[in-house]
Amino acid sequence: METPVCDGDGVLPKRSLRRKVSLKNYDEKLMDELIEKHLGGPLKKRNRTRADLEKETEMEAMIALSLGFPIDALLDEEIKAGVVRDMGGKEQNDYIVVRNHILARWRDNVRVWLCKGQIRETVSSEYEHLISSAYDFLLYNGYINFGVSPAFTSHIPEEASSERSVLIIGAGLAGLAAARQLLSFGFKVLVLEGRNRPGGRVYTQKLGKKGHYAAVELGGSVITGIHANPLGVLARQLSIPLHKVRDKCPLYKPDGTLVDEERDSTIEFTFNRLLDKVTELRKIMGGFASDISLGSVLDTLQELYSVAKSKEERQLLDWHLANLEYANAGCVSELSAAYWDQDDPYEMGGDHCFLAGGNWRLIKALCEGVPILYGKTVRTIRHGSDGVEVIAGDQVFQADIVLCTVPLGVLKRKTITFEPELPKRKLDAINRLGFGLLNKVAIVFPHVFWGEDLDTFGCLSNHAHERGEFFLFYSYHTVSGGAVLVALVAGEATQDFERTDPTILLHRVLKVLRGIYNPKGIDVPNPIQTVCTKWGSDALSYGSYSHVRVGSTGVDYDIVAESVGSRLFFAGEATSRKYPATMHGAFLSGLREAGHIFRTTRTLQMYGRKYGQKNPGPNLDALLSLFRRPDLAVGNFLFIIDPLTKDPKSLGLLRVVLEDLSSVFCSDCNLMVDRGTKCPMHGNLPLELYAIVSREQVEQLQLVEGGDRDRLLYLFNDLGLKLMGPSALGALGHSVVTRISSARRGRGRYRLGSA
């Protein structure tokens, strides 16, 4: 997620839960201790009474429940996978017990690969078929043996094949999770990332001064709900401490004075009662119309019940609305009254946590061993029965399958062209879902002046339309290595924020902080360094994270997640109906699609459809026909260009006729052309080789001084192109030949000239 996908992780769930309870830190070994306590250490077949087994089974069922599995039923995915032959009978019950046992065994030690042999030690051999069924389902769907433990690298399943290849667009949490899983399944994987760094909307930047740097989260920052959270699993595998975000969150009035705790609690209770009333109305009415916003319903309820009458009460209510807008990355006027909270039943339980040292530690570990190319902004994805082609700049990448993990904002802007176009059903869902904005001002100070006991504090605003500006401050001094405050900007305020000079923004933040602390006799020092995010204008995200907008439903997340045929797949937080707008939702979607790709390829292979075959080249007759009338001839270089556009990036064809030159280059031709293409050693027949070139490259080659040898050297060394036989031009060559042939039939050709 690059936008604070994950801040939308929101720190607070959909409602404000600033509970006034324990301040103790979270112990990342809690799950280990819990299992140890109830199961009595490592599981052993012997020395267990019937009562022990029943207690163990109950505890394992509770662990499975915390991971999203029903206690006495199958997931829809399990039913589709056919994990049992007979539904609803003894076999299903036995399967559930075995499944829960496997889940508990792996959660007992997530640093070690769990194999079937270990399960056989504690489950009777009469259930061998259920062991295999449950284990394979859990493994290939990312419920066990996932993550970054070094012990996993040597455990590639026997069923894996090295013939299948997958291109993954985006090195965020979704892309990296999928890449690691697919590599473990035996796929060839290459990740293309538009930025010069991994992580996407999870972005930890080093701020401060030499020798005193701090890790600052500019994107997704909070692990929301540690129970069963896969990011908590990664932290345990890496032995990274977690810091519980403490519940103490004082609020300050616009004049800097502290809000009375009793009044704060009263308005917080009122706010939550309003949300409860929305839910009650929804049930009574059988649901709201799809065009009704949450904001309009809340406004009506406020008038009806005459709540928040005084100025301070209105300001407090506005603060809670801003907090809700932060959790959803959208104004309440944009959120669907019917479905804005559709994911509430699936929220991860437990504390919200910061990761010591920053989330980059997870990203760095996920990148280990994953081939990633940076600076590759994808503009075109071609998909069909013969494979996929992805175009990034002047480079073309081919594979069997492509997994697209770009943010919903990028899909909305249509900066990537899909050929053929995405189905209307998917396009409509993309348009309906909301993709909102959260921004931050991250500040490194010389020292902590706000108090070591605070992780958060909030500020009220005088005006409703400004309620989201610096409404909440996060302190990262416990995990970042420095005195770091991050001010959040949500709701309407995010739009003006991105158009405002960062110097002015910093001045406003300091004014708020000094208004709070200076009257207390506490000096607010000048910052060491400041950064203002602008996720809305970021061309690789165009926003922060998704929400259910007016006119949309949770079903739209499922539609965006749908694959197109058996070649084009989608992952990312906006494809997760249960966990949208969260870092763990993005990560889980990557695991989900890795399993989906594995099942799809295995099914197709069972029915005789092979992956790994080369994409067919263009029709040879059509290719030769084009070059009978080249648009440009420069020596032995012949060019065909697209007559329908003058776009410098539009693609055309080059043919080079190597005659006498072949004797000059034959000794090195393997470095210049496709492997298997041999120039005839002083042969009599000329060698005709091809390349796909852009109009811009044609013009550059035309300007090269000297002869064909100089143009060849420029082609290889400066443009990084290679020559190949016609069949090696692949599906892209076929597409270019077909498009230009059709254009020539329809209109006259545009000529660059000749030399």
C-alpha atoms as one frame of an Amber mdcrd trajectory, in Angstrom:
protein
   0.000   0.000   0.000   2.135   3.779  -1.074  -0.259   5.839   0.047  -0.814
   5.317   3.506  -2.622   2.298   2.406  -2.187   1.276   5.662  -2.581   4.065
   7.670  -5.883   3.311   6.570  -4.976   0.467   8.248  -6.333   3.149  10.129
  -5.053   2.995  13.438  -8.362   3.092  14.926 -10.940   0.729  13.581 -13.922
   2.206  11.811 -15.109   3.641  15.128 -13.053   5.472  17.689 -11.969   3.011
  20.380  -9.842   5.204  22.621 -10.316   2.864  25.545  -9.034   4.105  28.893
  -7.411   0.850  29.964  -4.031  -0.855  30.447  -0.895   0.949  29.334   1.364
  -2.105  29.214   3.303  -2.866  26.051   2.367  -5.743  23.801   4.463  -8.914
  24.087   5.022 -10.367  20.621   5.412 -13.857  22.150   1.817 -13.825  23.364
   0.636 -16.393  20.820   3.519 -18.722  21.642   2.782 -18.518  25.362  -0.951
 -18.945  24.832  -0.487 -22.153  22.864   2.174 -23.395  25.296  -0.143 -22.784
  28.232  -3.137 -24.587  26.788  -1.402 -27.380  24.894   1.336 -28.100  27.388
   4.337 -27.637  25.127   5.176 -29.617  21.982   2.385 -31.902  20.892   3.015
 -35.583  21.467   0.909 -38.574  20.612   1.639 -40.379  23.832   0.736 -39.573
  27.417  -2.455 -37.687  26.555  -5.775 -38.557  28.160  -9.127 -38.203  26.442
  -9.751 -35.049  28.462  -6.395 -33.671  27.264  -7.323 -34.396  23.657 -10.725
 -32.733  24.018  -9.162 -29.675  25.613  -6.538 -29.571  22.871  -9.201 -29.838
  20.163 -11.203 -26.984  21.697  -8.131 -24.780  21.928  -7.153 -25.521  18.343
 -10.668 -24.638  17.239 -10.346 -21.257  18.963  -7.020 -20.609  17.210  -8.614
 -21.512  13.871 -11.528 -19.191  14.656  -9.105 -16.330  15.313  -7.617 -16.990
  11.862 -10.996 -16.639  10.161 -12.089 -20.293  10.043 -15.537 -21.313  11.324
 -15.438 -23.718  14.263 -17.802 -26.316  12.823 -17.982 -25.559   9.110 -15.864
 -25.208   5.990 -14.789 -22.025   4.273 -16.315 -21.410   0.850 -12.811 -21.839
  -0.552 -12.532 -25.271   1.076 -15.863 -26.329  -0.398 -14.761 -25.179  -3.869
 -11.465 -27.031  -3.437 -13.341 -30.257  -2.622 -11.380 -30.963   0.557 -13.866
 -33.686   1.566 -15.939 -36.126  -0.450 -19.090 -35.977   1.691 -20.363 -32.663
   3.020 -21.884 -32.399   6.481 -20.975 -35.835   7.767 -18.284 -37.466   9.879
 -15.588 -36.973   7.258 -16.154 -33.206   7.309 -16.003 -33.102  11.097 -12.778
 -35.135  11.095 -11.317 -32.855   8.423 -12.074 -29.751  10.510 -10.312 -31.251
  13.529  -7.247 -32.116  11.406  -7.279 -28.698   9.726  -7.440 -26.874  13.051
  -4.655 -29.060  14.400  -2.387 -28.158  11.468  -3.100 -24.450  11.905  -2.314
 -24.614  15.610   0.858 -26.634  15.024   2.271 -24.032  12.644   1.226 -21.070
  14.767   3.072 -22.743  17.632   6.346 -22.042  15.803   6.030 -19.868  12.712
   9.802 -19.813  12.237   9.919 -23.461  11.167   8.486 -25.105   8.058   5.702
 -27.500   9.036   5.715 -30.667   6.938   3.206 -33.494   6.631   5.521 -35.835
   8.474   5.199 -33.763  11.627   1.406 -33.931  11.407   1.532 -37.712  11.019
   3.322 -37.875  14.377   0.223 -36.578  16.164  -2.663 -37.686  13.928  -3.670
 -41.309  13.383  -2.727 -42.884  10.031  -6.398 -43.678   9.372  -6.807 -39.953
   8.588  -3.953 -39.850   6.069  -6.208 -38.634   3.239  -7.498 -35.801   5.450
  -3.958 -34.825   6.448  -3.026 -34.442   2.785  -6.243 -32.646   1.903  -6.055
 -30.151   4.773  -2.297 -29.604   4.546  -2.349 -28.950   0.798  -5.271 -26.541
   1.105  -3.615 -24.580   3.915  -0.215 -24.541   2.208  -1.321 -23.438  -1.246
  -3.755 -20.847   0.109  -1.173 -19.148   2.315  -2.423 -20.155   5.766   0.767
 -21.969   6.811   4.457 -21.852   5.890   4.366 -18.275   4.630   6.632 -15.405
   5.484  10.320 -14.625   5.708  11.846 -17.331   7.871  15.228 -18.466   6.447
  14.156 -22.053   7.142  11.580 -21.848   4.341  13.983 -21.466   1.416  14.801
 -25.170   1.158  11.205 -26.404   1.223   9.912 -26.137  -2.344   6.956 -28.510
  -2.778   7.469 -31.544  -5.001   4.506 -30.585  -7.189   6.168 -27.308  -8.170
   7.292 -26.805 -11.759   9.963 -24.470 -13.090   8.264 -24.064 -16.473   5.722
 -21.415 -15.482   6.537 -17.713 -15.377   4.756 -14.810 -13.691   5.277 -11.057
 -14.023   4.171  -9.113 -10.953   3.389  -5.415 -11.337   4.240  -3.602  -8.117
   6.633  -4.357  -5.242   4.252  -3.401  -2.442   3.081  -5.808   0.228   0.700
  -7.602  -2.146   3.290  -8.040  -4.882   6.055  -9.159  -2.526   3.806 -11.624
  -0.683   2.705 -13.158  -3.978   6.260 -13.250  -5.334   7.620 -15.158  -2.341
   4.762 -17.652  -2.410   5.045 -18.260  -6.141   8.796 -18.733  -5.885   8.208
 -21.329  -3.160   5.719 -23.039  -5.486   8.429 -23.255  -8.154   7.331 -20.469
 -10.505   9.709 -18.175 -12.340   8.927 -14.696 -11.029   9.940 -11.159 -11.968
   8.599  -8.068 -10.185   8.376  -4.751 -12.040   8.273  -1.691  -9.761   7.770
   1.866 -10.978   9.514   3.469  -8.007  13.187   3.305  -7.130  12.349   1.421
  -3.926  10.086  -1.434  -2.789   7.120  -1.125  -0.448   4.658   0.911  -2.482
   2.413   2.782  -0.077   4.383   1.403   2.853   7.267   3.847   3.014   9.704
   4.280   5.881  12.053   7.220   5.353  15.187   7.991   7.298  15.009  11.545
   8.635  17.171  13.617  10.954  20.832  14.521  10.874  24.001  12.517  10.467
  24.481  10.150  13.359  20.978  10.803  14.711  18.529   9.418  12.168  14.993
   8.297  12.877  12.771   5.860  10.955   9.612   7.745   9.947   6.504   6.152
   8.425   5.192   8.248   5.546   2.767   5.577   4.391   1.168   2.617   6.105
   2.324   2.596   9.684   0.108   0.741  12.147  -0.408  -3.010  12.437  -4.115
  -2.914  13.188  -5.131  -5.800  15.400  -2.270  -8.128  16.217  -4.299 -11.321
  16.772  -3.965 -13.570  13.701  -2.385 -10.706  11.754   0.076 -12.066   9.165
   2.333  -9.048   9.687   2.589 -10.097  13.318   3.768 -13.477  12.026   6.508
 -11.765   9.997   7.567  -9.789  13.056   7.805 -12.985  15.094   9.842 -14.692
  12.383  12.269 -11.768  12.380  12.215 -11.351  16.185  11.220  -7.692  15.799
   9.635  -6.155  18.925   6.198  -4.584  18.668   5.008  -1.592  20.659   1.349
  -1.488  21.656  -0.237   1.835  20.747  -1.373   3.011  24.168  -4.972   4.065
  24.621  -4.277   7.351  26.364  -5.198  10.045  23.838  -5.884  13.478  25.327
  -7.724  16.012  23.176  -6.975  19.724  23.060  -9.272  22.615  22.153  -8.360
  25.087  19.401  -7.063  27.482  22.085  -4.682  24.783  23.372  -6.502  23.963
  26.600  -7.233  20.346  27.527 -10.726  18.969  26.857 -12.475  17.810  30.013
 -12.310  14.003  30.181 -15.933  13.622  31.220 -17.170  15.768  28.349 -14.846
  13.928  25.965 -16.289  10.571  27.085 -19.856  11.857  26.803 -19.442  13.027
  23.200 -17.533   9.863  22.265 -20.447   7.824  23.635 -22.911  10.026  21.716
 -20.930   9.592  18.510 -20.918   5.819  18.835 -24.645   5.842  19.617 -25.248
   7.770  16.394 -23.381   5.077  14.477 -25.423   2.427  16.293 -28.586   4.255
  15.218 -27.395   4.161  11.606 -27.040   0.386  11.919 -30.462   0.047  13.562
 -32.125   2.130  10.863 -30.411   0.053   8.213 -31.869  -3.130   9.690 -35.342
  -1.671  10.159 -35.479  -0.325   6.610 -33.952  -3.437   5.109 -30.963  -1.390
   3.999 -30.526   2.153   2.742 -30.726   3.138  -0.877 -27.358   2.927  -2.605
 -27.270   6.687  -3.221 -27.527   7.717   0.470 -24.339   8.823   2.197 -23.365
   8.146   5.774 -22.901  11.881   6.252 -26.479  12.697   5.287 -27.875  10.075
   7.694 -25.665  11.330  10.543 -26.745  14.929   9.862 -30.392  13.897  10.042
 -29.842  11.988  13.292 -27.969  14.912  14.829 -30.935  17.188  14.148 -33.451
  14.591  15.262 -31.782  13.959  18.616 -30.453  17.504  19.088 -26.951  16.344
  19.969 -23.823  18.489  20.272 -25.584  21.767  21.021 -22.669  23.787  22.356
 -19.675  24.949  20.321 -17.264  22.668  22.172 -19.552  19.660  21.769 -19.789
  20.316  18.020 -16.011  20.534  17.823 -15.648  17.257  19.710 -18.166  15.557
  17.436 -16.276  16.919  14.425 -13.090  15.378  15.822 -14.704  11.935  15.898
 -16.011  12.448  12.379 -12.495  13.343  11.262 -11.226  10.175  12.933 -13.809
   8.137  11.041 -12.816   9.876   7.794  -9.206   8.989   8.527 -10.058   5.304
   9.018 -11.889   5.266   5.668  -9.770   7.738   3.658 -12.937   9.518   2.623
 -15.357  12.234   3.695 -18.528  11.014   5.404 -20.420  12.694   2.573 -18.791
  10.160   0.212 -19.202   6.991   2.281 -22.081   4.631   1.598 -24.554   4.617
   4.490 -25.479   1.053   3.564 -22.029  -0.516   3.272 -19.330   1.787   4.673
 -18.633  -0.670   7.526 -19.175  -3.921   5.611 -15.746  -5.215   6.692 -16.295
  -4.654  10.439 -17.073  -8.343  11.192 -13.605  -9.311   9.950 -11.471  -6.822
  11.875  -8.346  -8.325  13.387  -8.622  -8.541  17.153  -6.069  -7.376  19.644
  -3.924  -4.313  20.076  -2.732  -1.909  17.402   1.042  -1.909  17.234   4.074
  -0.074  15.883   7.000  -2.096  14.557  10.318  -1.235  16.162  12.596   0.370
  13.592   9.855   0.850  11.014   7.913  -1.252   8.541  10.799  -1.152   6.063
  12.202  -4.080   8.064   9.311  -6.233   6.866   9.653  -4.931   3.313  13.405
  -5.569   3.290  12.928  -9.150   4.484  10.180  -9.796   1.919  12.497  -8.613
  -0.873  15.189 -11.171   0.006  15.685 -13.492  -2.961  12.934 -11.853  -5.052
  14.039 -10.555  -8.494  12.836  -6.936  -8.755  13.451  -4.367 -11.474  12.988
  -0.771 -10.288  12.062   2.286 -12.343   9.789   0.184 -14.573   6.518   2.086
 -14.871   4.122  -0.177 -16.709   1.944   1.435 -19.361   0.525  -1.550 -21.257
  -0.526  -5.073 -20.278  -1.425  -7.433 -23.127  -3.025 -10.726 -22.209  -4.386
 -13.598 -24.235  -4.458 -17.333 -24.645  -0.787 -17.458 -25.629   0.587 -15.554
 -22.636   1.138 -11.964 -21.563   3.296  -9.025 -22.549   3.991  -6.086 -20.302
   5.439  -2.867 -21.716   7.382  -0.540 -19.445   9.020   2.312 -21.331  10.817
   0.830 -24.327  11.088  -2.605 -22.760   8.791  -5.554 -23.374   8.490  -8.372
 -20.823   6.866 -11.701 -21.670   5.527 -14.395 -19.354   2.765 -16.930 -18.956
   0.841 -14.895 -16.371   0.734 -11.342 -15.040  -0.373 -10.303 -11.541  -1.344
  -6.631 -11.300  -1.057  -5.156  -7.788  -1.190  -1.443  -8.586  -3.341   0.787
  -6.330  -6.997   1.346  -7.141  -6.166   4.992  -7.845  -3.957   3.938 -10.761
  -6.686   1.683 -12.147  -9.157   4.553 -11.866  -6.866   6.913 -13.789  -6.394
   4.297 -16.535  -2.687   5.026 -16.787  -2.228   1.360 -17.680  -3.738   0.191
 -20.963  -5.091  -3.343 -20.931  -5.282  -5.141 -24.280  -7.926  -6.402 -24.593
  -9.787  -3.973 -22.328 -10.925  -5.153 -18.919 -14.493  -6.502 -18.731 -17.174
  -3.857 -18.199 -18.170  -5.527 -14.928 -14.666  -4.936 -13.539 -14.378  -1.400
 -14.928 -17.701  -0.468 -13.329 -16.580  -1.829  -9.946 -13.315   0.108 -10.202
 -15.270   3.284 -10.896 -17.794   2.704  -8.096 -15.355   2.055  -5.262 -13.875
   5.066  -3.522 -10.169   5.747  -3.259  -9.488   8.477  -0.775  -6.654  10.427
   0.711  -4.703  10.666   3.928  -1.643  12.890   4.245   0.955  13.492   6.913
   3.399  16.037   8.208   6.304  14.093   9.683   8.557  16.090  11.997  11.817
  15.163  13.721  12.501  17.262  16.817  15.683  17.525  18.915  13.924  15.908
  21.881  10.553  14.603  23.103   8.693  17.538  24.644   5.162  16.112  24.561
   5.683  13.399  27.175   7.163   9.913  27.063   3.839   8.354  28.081   1.917
   9.446  24.962   1.608   7.628  21.639  -1.273   9.809  20.410  -3.002  13.093
  21.140  -5.649  15.019  19.240  -6.623  18.598  18.406 -10.071  20.076  17.802
 -10.817  22.540  15.018 -12.899  25.723  14.939 -14.487  24.885  11.577 -16.106
  21.673  10.346 -14.454  21.788   6.908 -11.034  21.971   8.584 -11.701  19.293
  11.190  -9.316  16.817   9.570  -6.273  19.117   9.533  -3.761  17.954  12.158
  -6.617  16.418  14.130  -4.412  13.569  15.398  -0.710  13.307  16.233   1.228
  10.052  16.425   4.415   9.848  18.451   6.979   7.325  17.218   9.651   8.035
  19.802   9.264   4.518  21.237  10.140   2.746  17.958  11.788   5.183  15.531
  15.057   6.001  17.250  14.238   9.697  17.467  11.778  12.327  18.661   9.243
  11.952  15.841   5.743  13.393  15.649   3.443  12.753  12.696   0.405  15.005
  12.184  -2.448  13.469  10.191  -4.602  15.268   7.644  -7.901  13.618   6.659
 -11.258  14.413   5.037 -11.828  17.690   3.200  -8.587  19.149   4.530  -6.486
  16.758   2.397  -7.332  18.552  -0.845  -6.099  21.988   0.214  -3.142  20.362
   1.948  -1.567  19.137  -1.291  -1.866  22.584  -2.882  -0.240  24.390   0.049
   3.451  25.225   0.375   5.131  22.810   2.850   6.668  25.768   4.702   3.199
  27.118   5.430   2.013  23.680   6.528   4.915  23.340   8.954   4.151  26.790
  10.348   0.529  25.730  10.975   1.587  22.522  12.738   4.060  24.356  14.965
   1.396  26.930  15.781  -0.917  24.136  16.979   1.823  22.484  19.046   3.020
  25.744  20.605  -0.563  26.673  21.397  -0.802  23.481  23.442   2.594  23.327
  25.138   3.880  26.897  25.493   1.159  27.863  28.033   2.373  24.900  30.102
   5.863  26.355  30.138   7.112  23.723  27.680   9.210  25.039  24.818   8.493
  23.567  21.370  11.871  23.584  19.590  12.399  24.140  15.897  12.362  20.850
  13.948  15.479  19.121  12.659  13.693  17.937   9.515  10.151  17.856   8.128
   8.411  15.994   5.297   4.902  16.571   3.917   3.352  13.705   1.956   1.330
  14.188  -1.222  -0.183  10.813  -1.965  -2.994  12.301  -4.032  -0.641  13.688
  -6.681   1.660  10.659  -6.606   1.435   9.228 -10.138   1.995   5.689  -8.858
  -0.862   5.743  -6.356  -3.199   8.755  -6.839  -4.466   8.400  -3.303  -4.079
   6.463  -0.080  -6.546   3.596   0.299 -10.006   2.431  -0.647 -13.480   2.759
   0.854 -17.061   1.853  -0.040 -18.328   4.984  -1.703 -21.954   5.957  -2.259
 -23.271   3.658  -4.984 -20.789   0.895  -4.200 -20.934  -2.293  -2.097 -18.495
  -4.773  -0.638 -19.116  -6.989  -3.655 -17.123  -4.524  -5.745 -13.952  -5.556
  -3.894 -14.578  -9.133  -5.040 -15.151  -7.996  -8.622 -11.926  -5.993  -8.702
 -10.177  -9.135  -7.406 -11.528 -11.342 -10.203  -9.006 -12.672 -12.685  -9.473
 -12.103 -16.405  -9.199 -15.444 -18.126  -6.296 -17.582 -16.952  -3.551 -15.032
 -17.602  -4.392 -11.758 -15.816  -4.760 -11.627 -12.015  -5.256  -8.818  -9.470
  -4.161  -8.252  -5.859  -3.894  -5.324  -3.447  -5.868  -3.892  -0.544  -8.672
  -2.811  -2.891  -9.201  -6.475  -3.860  -9.767  -7.530  -0.237 -13.410  -7.438
   0.779 -12.644  -8.519   4.352  -9.551  -6.391   5.004  -9.575  -3.345   2.695
  -7.488  -0.265   3.474  -4.994  -2.220   5.568  -1.443  -3.461   5.236  -2.456
  -6.970   6.235  -5.262  -6.886   3.655  -2.722  -6.154   0.934  -0.391  -8.892
   2.162  -3.171 -11.492   2.398  -4.390 -10.623  -1.098  -0.926 -11.478  -2.431
  -1.015 -14.873  -0.712  -4.542 -15.391  -2.045  -3.582 -14.735  -5.650  -0.446
 -16.873  -5.444  -2.702 -19.773  -4.485  -5.181 -18.816  -7.203  -2.436 -18.801
  -9.839  -1.120 -22.165  -8.616  -4.572 -23.772  -8.793  -5.330 -22.259 -12.186
  -2.111 -23.459 -13.792  -2.450 -26.918 -12.271  -6.029 -27.230 -13.536  -5.106
 -26.128 -17.050  -2.174 -28.532 -17.160  -4.469 -31.366 -16.104  -6.613 -30.588
 -19.137  -3.654 -30.482 -21.485  -3.095 -26.742 -21.815   0.607 -25.995 -21.517
   2.259 -22.976 -20.047   5.737 -21.838 -20.924   5.245 -21.940 -24.696   6.696
 -19.101 -26.743   4.312 -16.488 -28.008   3.860 -16.914 -31.768   5.429 -14.304
 -33.971   3.739 -12.250 -36.660   2.412 -13.660 -39.894   5.481 -13.893 -42.153
   3.599 -12.967 -45.320   2.167  -9.845 -43.668   5.617  -8.892 -42.361   7.270
  -9.262 -45.768   4.413  -7.355 -47.384   4.989  -4.365 -45.104   8.687  -4.193
 -45.901   8.054  -4.191 -49.652   7.150  -0.530 -49.053   9.198   0.704 -46.075
   8.413   4.114 -44.625  12.086   4.938 -44.249  15.326   3.467 -45.578  18.701
   4.387 -44.092  21.417   2.261 -45.671  20.444  -1.348 -44.984  18.081  -0.238
 -42.194  14.423  -0.363 -43.250  11.677   1.073 -41.016   7.922   0.622 -40.777
   6.054   3.142 -38.602   2.463   3.486 -37.384   0.678   5.900 -39.775  -2.131
   6.655 -37.331  -0.103   8.470 -34.689   2.914  10.720 -34.272   3.408   9.704
 -30.641   7.181   9.315 -30.058   6.480   6.153 -28.052   4.350   4.486 -30.756
   5.827   1.215 -31.931   6.985   0.175 -35.380   9.394  -2.279 -36.984  13.014
  -2.315 -38.092  14.600  -4.732 -40.549  18.364  -4.848 -40.972  19.832  -6.625
 -43.988  23.285  -7.902 -43.070  25.306  -8.610 -46.227  29.032  -7.868 -46.105
  28.597  -6.767 -42.513  27.842 -10.330 -41.464  31.486 -11.264 -41.820  32.412
  -8.393 -39.521  29.952  -9.285 -36.769  29.705 -13.035 -37.064  32.228 -13.730
 -34.305  30.183 -11.721 -31.809  26.675 -12.252 -33.093  25.588 -14.318 -30.115
  25.952 -11.172 -28.012  23.971  -9.073 -30.446  21.054 -11.200 -31.524  18.795
 -13.861 -30.102  20.429 -17.080 -29.042  19.988 -19.558 -31.866  20.133 -16.879
 -34.570  23.445 -17.392 -36.375  24.741 -15.114 -39.074  26.133 -17.085 -42.070
  29.922 -17.103 -41.876  30.800 -15.223 -45.053  27.664 -16.729 -46.599  26.233
 -15.668 -49.935  22.679 -15.025 -48.673  22.002 -11.799 -46.765  20.788 -12.177
 -43.186  17.509 -10.357 -42.430  16.934  -9.556 -38.769  14.194  -7.563 -37.041
  13.486  -5.419 -34.002  10.491  -3.587 -32.526  11.327   0.110 -32.264   9.563
   3.302 -31.208   9.173   6.305 -33.501  11.573   8.154 -31.207  14.239   5.467
 -31.684  13.759   5.572 -35.455  14.512   9.282 -35.436  17.591   8.720 -33.252
  18.947   6.053 -35.614  18.336   8.355 -38.573  20.639  10.950 -37.000  23.558
   8.568 -36.410  26.578   9.658 -38.419  28.528   7.088 -40.419  27.353   3.880
 -41.997  25.415   0.757 -41.080  28.136  -0.467 -38.733  27.813   2.742 -36.683
  24.027   2.391 -36.613  24.334  -1.214 -35.442  26.643  -0.201 -32.603  24.252
   2.607 -31.622  21.323   0.174 -31.782  23.046  -2.281 -29.446  24.996  -0.020
 -27.097  22.893   3.143 -26.821  19.338   1.943 -27.404  19.849  -1.460 -25.787
  17.925  -3.224 -28.565  18.660  -6.622 -30.051  17.974  -8.070 -33.467  16.064
 -11.325 -33.892  14.385 -13.587 -36.358  10.743 -12.905 -37.247   9.353 -15.699
 -35.054  11.075 -14.209 -31.990   9.094 -10.960 -32.333   6.343 -12.717 -30.368
   2.825 -11.533 -29.685   3.925  -7.898 -29.568   5.369  -8.184 -33.074   2.154
  -9.829 -34.204   0.166  -6.953 -32.700   2.350  -4.281 -34.351   2.223  -5.962
 -37.776  -1.545  -6.417 -37.573  -2.156  -2.823 -36.472   0.039  -1.211 -39.120
  -1.228  -3.496 -41.893  -4.793  -2.547 -40.996  -3.867   1.149 -40.848  -2.230
   1.022 -44.291  -5.329  -0.476 -45.773  -7.414   2.300 -44.252  -5.353   5.377
 -45.072  -2.184   6.657 -46.680   1.160   6.185 -44.944   3.096   8.859 -43.156
   6.763   8.934 -44.186   9.601  10.296 -42.114  11.734  10.634 -45.242  14.708
   8.694 -46.533  18.448   8.791 -46.444
